[in-house]
Amino acid sequence: MKLRISRRPEIEEEENLNRWLLTYADMISLLLAFFVLMYSMVKVDAEKFQSLQNELAGVFGPSAKPHAATKGKPTDQAQMPNQLQQFDAFGKSIVLIARKTAPDSNIDVLFNDRGLTVRLPDDLLFESGSSQLKSAGDKFLDELGPAIKTIQRQVSVEGHTDNTPISSSMFPSNWELSTARAATVVRYLTEKCGVDPKRLTAVGFGEYKSIASNKDQQGRAKNRRVEIVLLFNDQEQASFKNFARFHFGDNPQGYTLPVEEEKPKSPGE
């Protein structure tokens, strides 16, 4: 008697339709790892950029007053870029000279993308309508000249007036007056202070580069000025522009160093 053993029919395995989830999960894990890595890199770069920003901000010293809001705090001189340290020292020395020789004059010492500018009101240097130096102007330039000699950079001396017309045998217009005043300062710096004349330029702008409105007496007084500009070289200008672009956007205004001494605070303030 033969036994027949029947074979069970093979059951076909159903295709696993969820296998795509494994690939998807792998992709999500890789993306997560990628973005975590990118975030960590951005964080490191931000810290480095903040450090660089603080170093450049240190150029202007802890007492510098910006024209616009700034990010970050200035640091001490030891952290400044080397190529700008001498400008910081020069600016602070001019502040001390202004406090010593002309405490009642509205002298400004400021940094901008050209360099360091010493802005002198005309009444410190000249009588109205004149290009002859006053004794107070002599006194200030006697102190300023040796400081200029310490930095071997080009210096532009620039005369400015308000828009009040002038017409005399010596000065037919404000062009001549502003140019003569700049030339007078240049001659004094070379002949009396020993500054190399090859470093100096005298320029007159007349009334056409005003910094205030000519509609009132106060504005006109600000416009009547002589500016002594210690010019950046290319490397120094690039360093300043990088700093200013971050702090002030596309139109950097620079920093003004406070000339007036801060009054001591009374107890309780």
MARSEZA-994701 format. One record per residue (C-alpha): residue number from 0; residue in one letter; x, y, z. Coordinates in steps of 0.5 Angstrom, whole numbers, plus 500, padded with zeros to 3 digits. Layout:
REM MARSEZA-994701
<site><i>NUM</i><aa>a</aa><px>X</px><py>Y</py><pz>Z</pz></site>
...
REM end
This chain:
REM MARSEZA-994701
<site><i>0</i><aa>m</aa><px>500</px><py>500</py><pz>500</pz></site>
<site><i>1</i><aa>k</aa><px>503</px><py>506</py><pz>498</pz></site>
<site><i>2</i><aa>l</aa><px>502</px><py>513</py><pz>502</pz></site>
<site><i>3</i><aa>r</aa><px>501</px><py>519</py><pz>498</pz></site>
<site><i>4</i><aa>i</aa><px>504</px><py>525</py><pz>502</pz></site>
<site><i>5</i><aa>s</aa><px>501</px><py>531</py><pz>499</pz></site>
<site><i>6</i><aa>r</aa><px>506</px><py>537</py><pz>499</pz></site>
<site><i>7</i><aa>r</aa><px>503</px><py>544</py><pz>501</pz></site>
<site><i>8</i><aa>p</aa><px>502</px><py>549</py><pz>496</pz></site>
<site><i>9</i><aa>e</aa><px>508</px><py>554</py><pz>497</pz></site>
<site><i>10</i><aa>i</aa><px>505</px><py>561</py><pz>499</pz></site>
<site><i>11</i><aa>e</aa><px>508</px><py>567</py><pz>496</pz></site>
<site><i>12</i><aa>e</aa><px>511</px><py>572</py><pz>500</pz></site>
<site><i>13</i><aa>e</aa><px>508</px><py>578</py><pz>500</pz></site>
<site><i>14</i><aa>e</aa><px>513</px><py>584</py><pz>497</pz></site>
<site><i>15</i><aa>n</aa><px>514</px><py>589</py><pz>503</pz></site>
<site><i>16</i><aa>l</aa><px>512</px><py>595</py><pz>501</pz></site>
<site><i>17</i><aa>n</aa><px>515</px><py>599</py><pz>507</pz></site>
<site><i>18</i><aa>r</aa><px>522</px><py>598</py><pz>505</pz></site>
<site><i>19</i><aa>w</aa><px>522</px><py>605</py><pz>502</pz></site>
<site><i>20</i><aa>l</aa><px>522</px><py>608</py><pz>510</pz></site>
<site><i>21</i><aa>l</aa><px>529</px><py>605</py><pz>511</pz></site>
<site><i>22</i><aa>t</aa><px>531</px><py>609</py><pz>505</pz></site>
<site><i>23</i><aa>y</aa><px>527</px><py>615</py><pz>508</pz></site>
<site><i>24</i><aa>a</aa><px>530</px><py>614</py><pz>515</pz></site>
<site><i>25</i><aa>d</aa><px>537</px><py>614</py><pz>513</pz></site>
<site><i>26</i><aa>m</aa><px>536</px><py>620</py><pz>508</pz></site>
<site><i>27</i><aa>i</aa><px>533</px><py>624</py><pz>514</pz></site>
<site><i>28</i><aa>s</aa><px>539</px><py>622</py><pz>519</pz></site>
<site><i>29</i><aa>l</aa><px>544</px><py>624</py><pz>514</pz></site>
<site><i>30</i><aa>l</aa><px>540</px><py>631</py><pz>513</pz></site>
<site><i>31</i><aa>l</aa><px>540</px><py>632</py><pz>521</pz></site>
<site><i>32</i><aa>a</aa><px>547</px><py>631</py><pz>521</pz></site>
<site><i>33</i><aa>f</aa><px>549</px><py>635</py><pz>516</pz></site>
<site><i>34</i><aa>f</aa><px>545</px><py>641</py><pz>519</pz></site>
<site><i>35</i><aa>v</aa><px>548</px><py>640</py><pz>526</pz></site>
<site><i>36</i><aa>l</aa><px>555</px><py>640</py><pz>522</pz></site>
<site><i>37</i><aa>m</aa><px>553</px><py>647</py><pz>519</pz></site>
<site><i>38</i><aa>y</aa><px>550</px><py>650</py><pz>525</pz></site>
<site><i>39</i><aa>s</aa><px>556</px><py>649</py><pz>529</pz></site>
<site><i>40</i><aa>m</aa><px>561</px><py>652</py><pz>523</pz></site>
<site><i>41</i><aa>v</aa><px>556</px><py>658</py><pz>523</pz></site>
<site><i>42</i><aa>k</aa><px>557</px><py>659</py><pz>531</pz></site>
<site><i>43</i><aa>v</aa><px>564</px><py>658</py><pz>530</pz></site>
<site><i>44</i><aa>d</aa><px>565</px><py>663</py><pz>525</pz></site>
<site><i>45</i><aa>a</aa><px>560</px><py>668</py><pz>529</pz></site>
<site><i>46</i><aa>e</aa><px>565</px><py>668</py><pz>535</pz></site>
<site><i>47</i><aa>k</aa><px>571</px><py>669</py><pz>530</pz></site>
<site><i>48</i><aa>f</aa><px>568</px><py>675</py><pz>527</pz></site>
<site><i>49</i><aa>q</aa><px>566</px><py>678</py><pz>534</pz></site>
<site><i>50</i><aa>s</aa><px>573</px><py>677</py><pz>536</pz></site>
<site><i>51</i><aa>l</aa><px>575</px><py>681</py><pz>529</pz></site>
<site><i>52</i><aa>q</aa><px>570</px><py>686</py><pz>530</pz></site>
<site><i>53</i><aa>n</aa><px>572</px><py>688</py><pz>537</pz></site>
<site><i>54</i><aa>e</aa><px>580</px><py>688</py><pz>535</pz></site>
<site><i>55</i><aa>l</aa><px>578</px><py>693</py><pz>530</pz></site>
<site><i>56</i><aa>a</aa><px>573</px><py>697</py><pz>535</pz></site>
<site><i>57</i><aa>g</aa><px>579</px><py>698</py><pz>539</pz></site>
<site><i>58</i><aa>v</aa><px>582</px><py>702</py><pz>534</pz></site>
<site><i>59</i><aa>f</aa><px>578</px><py>708</py><pz>537</pz></site>
<site><i>60</i><aa>g</aa><px>579</px><py>707</py><pz>544</pz></site>
<site><i>61</i><aa>p</aa><px>574</px><py>706</py><pz>550</pz></site>
<site><i>62</i><aa>s</aa><px>572</px><py>713</py><pz>550</pz></site>
<site><i>63</i><aa>a</aa><px>570</px><py>714</py><pz>543</pz></site>
<site><i>64</i><aa>k</aa><px>564</px><py>716</py><pz>541</pz></site>
<site><i>65</i><aa>p</aa><px>560</px><py>714</py><pz>535</pz></site>
<site><i>66</i><aa>h</aa><px>556</px><py>718</py><pz>530</pz></site>
<site><i>67</i><aa>a</aa><px>551</px><py>712</py><pz>529</pz></site>
<site><i>68</i><aa>a</aa><px>550</px><py>706</py><pz>534</pz></site>
<site><i>69</i><aa>t</aa><px>555</px><py>700</py><pz>534</pz></site>
<site><i>70</i><aa>k</aa><px>555</px><py>693</py><pz>535</pz></site>
<site><i>71</i><aa>g</aa><px>561</px><py>691</py><pz>540</pz></site>
<site><i>72</i><aa>k</aa><px>565</px><py>694</py><pz>545</pz></site>
<site><i>73</i><aa>p</aa><px>572</px><py>697</py><pz>544</pz></site>
<site><i>74</i><aa>t</aa><px>578</px><py>694</py><pz>547</pz></site>
<site><i>75</i><aa>d</aa><px>584</px><py>696</py><pz>549</pz></site>
<site><i>76</i><aa>q</aa><px>590</px><py>698</py><pz>545</pz></site>
<site><i>77</i><aa>a</aa><px>594</px><py>692</py><pz>546</pz></site>
<site><i>78</i><aa>q</aa><px>588</px><py>688</py><pz>541</pz></site>
<site><i>79</i><aa>m</aa><px>588</px><py>693</py><pz>536</pz></site>
<site><i>80</i><aa>p</aa><px>591</px><py>692</py><pz>529</pz></site>
<site><i>81</i><aa>n</aa><px>598</px><py>694</py><pz>529</pz></site>
<site><i>82</i><aa>q</aa><px>597</px><py>698</py><pz>522</pz></site>
<site><i>83</i><aa>l</aa><px>592</px><py>703</py><pz>526</pz></site>
<site><i>84</i><aa>q</aa><px>595</px><py>703</py><pz>533</pz></site>
<site><i>85</i><aa>q</aa><px>599</px><py>709</py><pz>531</pz></site>
<site><i>86</i><aa>f</aa><px>593</px><py>713</py><pz>529</pz></site>
<site><i>87</i><aa>d</aa><px>589</px><py>712</py><pz>535</pz></site>
<site><i>88</i><aa>a</aa><px>595</px><py>714</py><pz>539</pz></site>
<site><i>89</i><aa>f</aa><px>596</px><py>720</py><pz>535</pz></site>
<site><i>90</i><aa>g</aa><px>588</px><py>722</py><pz>536</pz></site>
<site><i>91</i><aa>k</aa><px>589</px><py>721</py><pz>543</pz></site>
<site><i>92</i><aa>s</aa><px>595</px><py>726</py><pz>543</pz></site>
<site><i>93</i><aa>i</aa><px>591</px><py>731</py><pz>539</pz></site>
<site><i>94</i><aa>v</aa><px>585</px><py>731</py><pz>544</pz></site>
<site><i>95</i><aa>l</aa><px>590</px><py>732</py><pz>550</pz></site>
<site><i>96</i><aa>i</aa><px>593</px><py>738</py><pz>546</pz></site>
<site><i>97</i><aa>a</aa><px>587</px><py>741</py><pz>545</pz></site>
<site><i>98</i><aa>r</aa><px>585</px><py>741</py><pz>552</pz></site>
<site><i>99</i><aa>k</aa><px>591</px><py>744</py><pz>554</pz></site>
<site><i>100</i><aa>t</aa><px>592</px><py>749</py><pz>549</pz></site>
<site><i>101</i><aa>a</aa><px>585</px><py>751</py><pz>547</pz></site>
<site><i>102</i><aa>p</aa><px>580</px><py>748</py><pz>552</pz></site>
<site><i>103</i><aa>d</aa><px>575</px><py>753</py><pz>550</pz></site>
<site><i>104</i><aa>s</aa><px>575</px><py>752</py><pz>542</pz></site>
<site><i>105</i><aa>n</aa><px>570</px><py>747</py><pz>539</pz></site>
<site><i>106</i><aa>i</aa><px>576</px><py>742</py><pz>536</pz></site>
<site><i>107</i><aa>d</aa><px>574</px><py>736</py><pz>533</pz></site>
<site><i>108</i><aa>v</aa><px>578</px><py>730</py><pz>533</pz></site>
<site><i>109</i><aa>l</aa><px>575</px><py>724</py><pz>528</pz></site>
<site><i>110</i><aa>f</aa><px>576</px><py>718</py><pz>524</pz></site>
<site><i>111</i><aa>n</aa><px>573</px><py>717</py><pz>518</pz></site>
<site><i>112</i><aa>d</aa><px>575</px><py>713</py><pz>511</pz></site>
<site><i>113</i><aa>r</aa><px>580</px><py>718</py><pz>509</pz></site>
<site><i>114</i><aa>g</aa><px>584</px><py>718</py><pz>516</pz></site>
<site><i>115</i><aa>l</aa><px>584</px><py>722</py><pz>522</pz></site>
<site><i>116</i><aa>t</aa><px>582</px><py>729</py><pz>522</pz></site>
<site><i>117</i><aa>v</aa><px>583</px><py>735</py><pz>526</pz></site>
<site><i>118</i><aa>r</aa><px>578</px><py>740</py><pz>525</pz></site>
<site><i>119</i><aa>l</aa><px>579</px><py>747</py><pz>528</pz></site>
<site><i>120</i><aa>p</aa><px>574</px><py>753</py><pz>528</pz></site>
<site><i>121</i><aa>d</aa><px>577</px><py>759</py><pz>524</pz></site>
<site><i>122</i><aa>d</aa><px>576</px><py>763</py><pz>530</pz></site>
<site><i>123</i><aa>l</aa><px>582</px><py>759</py><pz>534</pz></site>
<site><i>124</i><aa>l</aa><px>587</px><py>761</py><pz>528</pz></site>
<site><i>125</i><aa>f</aa><px>584</px><py>767</py><pz>524</pz></site>
<site><i>126</i><aa>e</aa><px>581</px><py>774</py><pz>525</pz></site>
<site><i>127</i><aa>s</aa><px>574</px><py>774</py><pz>521</pz></site>
<site><i>128</i><aa>g</aa><px>576</px><py>775</py><pz>513</pz></site>
<site><i>129</i><aa>s</aa><px>584</px><py>774</py><pz>515</pz></site>
<site><i>130</i><aa>s</aa><px>589</px><py>769</py><pz>513</pz></site>
<site><i>131</i><aa>q</aa><px>594</px><py>771</py><pz>518</pz></site>
<site><i>132</i><aa>l</aa><px>595</px><py>767</py><pz>524</pz></site>
<site><i>133</i><aa>k</aa><px>593</px><py>769</py><pz>531</pz></site>
<site><i>134</i><aa>s</aa><px>597</px><py>768</py><pz>537</pz></site>
<site><i>135</i><aa>a</aa><px>592</px><py>762</py><pz>540</pz></site>
<site><i>136</i><aa>g</aa><px>593</px><py>759</py><pz>533</pz></site>
<site><i>137</i><aa>d</aa><px>601</px><py>759</py><pz>533</pz></site>
<site><i>138</i><aa>k</aa><px>600</px><py>756</py><pz>540</pz></site>
<site><i>139</i><aa>f</aa><px>596</px><py>750</py><pz>538</pz></site>
<site><i>140</i><aa>l</aa><px>600</px><py>749</py><pz>532</pz></site>
<site><i>141</i><aa>d</aa><px>607</px><py>749</py><pz>536</pz></site>
<site><i>142</i><aa>e</aa><px>604</px><py>743</py><pz>539</pz></site>
<site><i>143</i><aa>l</aa><px>601</px><py>740</py><pz>534</pz></site>
<site><i>144</i><aa>g</aa><px>607</px><py>740</py><pz>529</pz></site>
<site><i>145</i><aa>p</aa><px>611</px><py>735</py><pz>533</pz></site>
<site><i>146</i><aa>a</aa><px>605</px><py>730</py><pz>533</pz></site>
<site><i>147</i><aa>i</aa><px>605</px><py>730</py><pz>526</pz></site>
<site><i>148</i><aa>k</aa><px>612</px><py>729</py><pz>525</pz></site>
<site><i>149</i><aa>t</aa><px>611</px><py>722</py><pz>529</pz></site>
<site><i>150</i><aa>i</aa><px>607</px><py>719</py><pz>523</pz></site>
<site><i>151</i><aa>q</aa><px>610</px><py>719</py><pz>516</pz></site>
<site><i>152</i><aa>r</aa><px>603</px><py>720</py><pz>512</pz></site>
<site><i>153</i><aa>q</aa><px>601</px><py>725</py><pz>507</pz></site>
<site><i>154</i><aa>v</aa><px>597</px><py>731</py><pz>511</pz></site>
<site><i>155</i><aa>s</aa><px>592</px><py>735</py><pz>507</pz></site>
<site><i>156</i><aa>v</aa><px>590</px><py>742</py><pz>510</pz></site>
<site><i>157</i><aa>e</aa><px>584</px><py>744</py><pz>508</pz></site>
<site><i>158</i><aa>g</aa><px>580</px><py>751</py><pz>508</pz></site>
<site><i>159</i><aa>h</aa><px>573</px><py>752</py><pz>509</pz></site>
<site><i>160</i><aa>t</aa><px>568</px><py>758</py><pz>509</pz></site>
<site><i>161</i><aa>d</aa><px>561</px><py>759</py><pz>510</pz></site>
<site><i>162</i><aa>n</aa><px>557</px><py>762</py><pz>504</pz></site>
<site><i>163</i><aa>t</aa><px>557</px><py>769</py><pz>507</pz></site>
<site><i>164</i><aa>p</aa><px>560</px><py>773</py><pz>500</pz></site>
<site><i>165</i><aa>i</aa><px>567</px><py>776</py><pz>501</pz></site>
<site><i>166</i><aa>s</aa><px>570</px><py>781</py><pz>496</pz></site>
<site><i>167</i><aa>s</aa><px>577</px><py>785</py><pz>498</pz></site>
<site><i>168</i><aa>s</aa><px>583</px><py>786</py><pz>494</pz></site>
<site><i>169</i><aa>m</aa><px>586</px><py>780</py><pz>497</pz></site>
<site><i>170</i><aa>f</aa><px>581</px><py>775</py><pz>497</pz></site>
<site><i>171</i><aa>p</aa><px>576</px><py>776</py><pz>491</pz></site>
<site><i>172</i><aa>s</aa><px>572</px><py>770</py><pz>494</pz></site>
<site><i>173</i><aa>n</aa><px>571</px><py>765</py><pz>499</pz></site>
<site><i>174</i><aa>w</aa><px>576</px><py>761</py><pz>494</pz></site>
<site><i>175</i><aa>e</aa><px>582</px><py>765</py><pz>495</pz></site>
<site><i>176</i><aa>l</aa><px>580</px><py>766</py><pz>503</pz></site>
<site><i>177</i><aa>s</aa><px>580</px><py>758</py><pz>504</pz></site>
<site><i>178</i><aa>t</aa><px>586</px><py>757</py><pz>500</pz></site>
<site><i>179</i><aa>a</aa><px>590</px><py>762</py><pz>503</pz></site>
<site><i>180</i><aa>r</aa><px>588</px><py>760</py><pz>510</pz></site>
<site><i>181</i><aa>a</aa><px>590</px><py>753</py><pz>508</pz></site>
<site><i>182</i><aa>a</aa><px>597</px><py>755</py><pz>505</pz></site>
<site><i>183</i><aa>t</aa><px>598</px><py>759</py><pz>512</pz></site>
<site><i>184</i><aa>v</aa><px>597</px><py>753</py><pz>516</pz></site>
<site><i>185</i><aa>v</aa><px>602</px><py>749</py><pz>511</pz></site>
<site><i>186</i><aa>r</aa><px>607</px><py>754</py><pz>511</pz></site>
<site><i>187</i><aa>y</aa><px>607</px><py>754</py><pz>519</pz></site>
<site><i>188</i><aa>l</aa><px>608</px><py>747</py><pz>520</pz></site>
<site><i>189</i><aa>t</aa><px>614</px><py>747</py><pz>515</pz></site>
<site><i>190</i><aa>e</aa><px>617</px><py>753</py><pz>517</pz></site>
<site><i>191</i><aa>k</aa><px>616</px><py>753</py><pz>524</pz></site>
<site><i>192</i><aa>c</aa><px>615</px><py>746</py><pz>526</pz></site>
<site><i>193</i><aa>g</aa><px>619</px><py>742</py><pz>521</pz></site>
<site><i>194</i><aa>v</aa><px>614</px><py>738</py><pz>518</pz></site>
<site><i>195</i><aa>d</aa><px>617</px><py>735</py><pz>511</pz></site>
<site><i>196</i><aa>p</aa><px>613</px><py>740</py><pz>506</pz></site>
<site><i>197</i><aa>k</aa><px>613</px><py>734</py><pz>501</pz></site>
<site><i>198</i><aa>r</aa><px>608</px><py>731</py><pz>506</pz></site>
<site><i>199</i><aa>l</aa><px>603</px><py>737</py><pz>506</pz></site>
<site><i>200</i><aa>t</aa><px>598</px><py>739</py><pz>501</pz></site>
<site><i>201</i><aa>a</aa><px>594</px><py>746</py><pz>502</pz></site>
<site><i>202</i><aa>v</aa><px>587</px><py>746</py><pz>499</pz></site>
<site><i>203</i><aa>g</aa><px>581</px><py>751</py><pz>499</pz></site>
<site><i>204</i><aa>f</aa><px>574</px><py>749</py><pz>498</pz></site>
<site><i>205</i><aa>g</aa><px>571</px><py>755</py><pz>499</pz></site>
<site><i>206</i><aa>e</aa><px>563</px><py>754</py><pz>502</pz></site>
<site><i>207</i><aa>y</aa><px>562</px><py>748</py><pz>498</pz></site>
<site><i>208</i><aa>k</aa><px>564</px><py>743</py><pz>503</pz></site>
<site><i>209</i><aa>s</aa><px>559</px><py>745</py><pz>509</pz></site>
<site><i>210</i><aa>i</aa><px>558</px><py>740</py><pz>515</pz></site>
<site><i>211</i><aa>a</aa><px>552</px><py>744</py><pz>517</pz></site>
<site><i>212</i><aa>s</aa><px>547</px><py>749</py><pz>515</pz></site>
<site><i>213</i><aa>n</aa><px>548</px><py>756</py><pz>513</pz></site>
<site><i>214</i><aa>k</aa><px>542</px><py>759</py><pz>515</pz></site>
<site><i>215</i><aa>d</aa><px>544</px><py>760</py><pz>522</pz></site>
<site><i>216</i><aa>q</aa><px>550</px><py>763</py><pz>526</pz></site>
<site><i>217</i><aa>q</aa><px>551</px><py>757</py><pz>529</pz></site>
<site><i>218</i><aa>g</aa><px>551</px><py>753</py><pz>523</pz></site>
<site><i>219</i><aa>r</aa><px>556</px><py>758</py><pz>519</pz></site>
<site><i>220</i><aa>a</aa><px>561</px><py>758</py><pz>525</pz></site>
<site><i>221</i><aa>k</aa><px>561</px><py>750</py><pz>524</pz></site>
<site><i>222</i><aa>n</aa><px>563</px><py>751</py><pz>517</pz></site>
<site><i>223</i><aa>r</aa><px>568</px><py>756</py><pz>518</pz></site>
<site><i>224</i><aa>r</aa><px>574</px><py>751</py><pz>519</pz></site>
<site><i>225</i><aa>v</aa><px>581</px><py>749</py><pz>517</pz></site>
<site><i>226</i><aa>e</aa><px>581</px><py>741</py><pz>517</pz></site>
<site><i>227</i><aa>i</aa><px>588</px><py>738</py><pz>518</pz></site>
<site><i>228</i><aa>v</aa><px>587</px><py>730</py><pz>515</pz></site>
<site><i>229</i><aa>l</aa><px>592</px><py>725</py><pz>517</pz></site>
<site><i>230</i><aa>l</aa><px>591</px><py>720</py><pz>511</pz></site>
<site><i>231</i><aa>f</aa><px>591</px><py>713</py><pz>511</pz></site>
<site><i>232</i><aa>n</aa><px>595</px><py>709</py><pz>506</pz></site>
<site><i>233</i><aa>d</aa><px>592</px><py>703</py><pz>502</pz></site>
<site><i>234</i><aa>q</aa><px>592</px><py>698</py><pz>508</pz></site>
<site><i>235</i><aa>e</aa><px>590</px><py>702</py><pz>513</pz></site>
<site><i>236</i><aa>q</aa><px>584</px><py>705</py><pz>509</pz></site>
<site><i>237</i><aa>a</aa><px>582</px><py>698</py><pz>507</pz></site>
<site><i>238</i><aa>s</aa><px>582</px><py>696</py><pz>515</pz></site>
<site><i>239</i><aa>f</aa><px>578</px><py>702</py><pz>517</pz></site>
<site><i>240</i><aa>k</aa><px>573</px><py>701</py><pz>511</pz></site>
<site><i>241</i><aa>n</aa><px>572</px><py>693</py><pz>513</pz></site>
<site><i>242</i><aa>f</aa><px>570</px><py>696</py><pz>520</pz></site>
<site><i>243</i><aa>a</aa><px>566</px><py>701</py><pz>518</pz></site>
<site><i>244</i><aa>r</aa><px>562</px><py>697</py><pz>513</pz></site>
<site><i>245</i><aa>f</aa><px>560</px><py>693</py><pz>519</pz></site>
<site><i>246</i><aa>h</aa><px>558</px><py>698</py><pz>524</pz></site>
<site><i>247</i><aa>f</aa><px>555</px><py>703</py><pz>519</pz></site>
<site><i>248</i><aa>g</aa><px>553</px><py>700</py><pz>513</pz></site>
<site><i>249</i><aa>d</aa><px>554</px><py>703</py><pz>506</pz></site>
<site><i>250</i><aa>n</aa><px>555</px><py>710</py><pz>509</pz></site>
<site><i>251</i><aa>p</aa><px>561</px><py>710</py><pz>514</pz></site>
<site><i>252</i><aa>q</aa><px>561</px><py>716</py><pz>518</pz></site>
<site><i>253</i><aa>g</aa><px>567</px><py>714</py><pz>523</pz></site>
<site><i>254</i><aa>y</aa><px>568</px><py>716</py><pz>530</pz></site>
<site><i>255</i><aa>t</aa><px>569</px><py>723</py><pz>534</pz></site>
<site><i>256</i><aa>l</aa><px>574</px><py>723</py><pz>540</pz></site>
<site><i>257</i><aa>p</aa><px>571</px><py>727</py><pz>546</pz></site>
<site><i>258</i><aa>v</aa><px>575</px><py>733</py><pz>547</pz></site>
<site><i>259</i><aa>e</aa><px>572</px><py>736</py><pz>553</pz></site>
<site><i>260</i><aa>e</aa><px>574</px><py>733</py><pz>559</pz></site>
<site><i>261</i><aa>e</aa><px>568</px><py>729</py><pz>563</pz></site>
<site><i>262</i><aa>k</aa><px>566</px><py>732</py><pz>569</pz></site>
<site><i>263</i><aa>p</aa><px>567</px><py>727</py><pz>575</pz></site>
<site><i>264</i><aa>k</aa><px>560</px><py>725</py><pz>577</pz></site>
<site><i>265</i><aa>s</aa><px>558</px><py>727</py><pz>584</pz></site>
<site><i>266</i><aa>p</aa><px>557</px><py>721</py><pz>589</pz></site>
<site><i>267</i><aa>g</aa><px>550</px><py>718</py><pz>588</pz></site>
<site><i>268</i><aa>e</aa><px>550</px><py>719</py><pz>581</pz></site>
REM end
